[in-house]
């Protein structure tokens, strides 16, 4: 995020204001997960494959007993996910979509050929149940969530995040239209503020890399 707490522009442009080191840092965190989690909006704006281009990272995963690539998990309450996105053009790892029966029929048809759909009759995805399902059905023990802000906020409010890796980039965007780490809303977090305990901090160039453990109110 920028010095003033913005994670992207007000137009939700793909993040390109951080260094190559930060992008490598993201890949390193992704490589640790059994699954990588992303929301529909972030996936649509960034159009990423969620892969691991570095062979060394894939080899290290296999040495730990993991598959070469993490499972790729997409969350969307309405399910309007474009089947033409880059993520569906690679078969490096299985793709799971957690959505609802609000997903239009044409999207269900287009996506069933490319991913495993888990649809609920509820208005929104039960994130706690989703994580339990990833654990029990897919043997996922560690999830790397790459956003966006609304998904991250929802996970925070359910107390489902235990570690935060944050890079502070040397920019100031300004303006209330650009989202922060928890979105563009003005409301406080449901359930109270979350305390972050600093575990690690180091700088590379003009960027600061932080690792926090999250502590929730009793």
C-alpha positions, 0 to 999 in steps of 0.5 A, a space after each residue: 500500500 501507499 504511505 497514505 494507506 491506498 492499495 490501488 487507484 480509485 479506478 482499481 488499476 492493477 498494482 504497478 507502483 511497487 518494485 520488482 522486489 515486492 512482486 517477488 515477495 508476493 510470489 514467495 508468499 503465494 508459494 507457501 500456501 496450499 491454496 491462493 484465494 482471490 475475489 472476483 473483482 480483483 481477479 477481473 482487474 488484475 487478470 492474473 493466472 496465480 501461478 509461480 513462474 520461478 522453477 525454484 519456488 516450485 521445486 521448494 514446494 515439492 520438497 515440502 510435500 506440496 504440489 508444484 502450484 497452489 490450488 487456485 480459489 475464486 470467491 464471488 457472491 454473484 458469480 459473474 466471472 469471465 471464463 475468458 480470463 487468463 486464469 482459465 487459460 492455464 491448467 497448472 493447478 485446479 481452480 475452485 469457485 465458491 459462489 451462490 446460485 445467483 450465478 447466471 446460468 450462462 456463467 455456470 455453463 461456461 465455468 463448469 468446463 474450467 473449474 469446480 463450482 461450489 454454489 450455495 443457496 445463500 445470498 453470499 458465500 459462507 467464508 468460514 464454511 469455505 475454509 472448512 471445506 478446503 481443509 476437509 475436501 482438499 487438504 488445504 492447511 495454509 491459504 494465501 489471500 491476495 485480495 481484494 479489500 472487500 474479501 480481506 475485510 470480510 475475512 477480518 470481521 470473521 476473525 479468519 486472518 492470522 497473518 498480514 504481510 504488508 509492503 509500504 511503497 513510497 507514494 501518496 495517492 490521496 482522495 477518498 475514492 481510492 480503497 484502503 486495505 479494508 475497502 472504501 467504506 467509512 464504517 469501523 470493522 464489525 466486531 471491533 478493531 484488530 490489533 497487529 503484533 509486529 513479527 518482522 520488518 525490513 527495508 529494501 530500497 525505499 520500500 518497507 516490508 512488514 509481517 504482523 500476527 493478528 490479535 482479535 478482541 476477546 
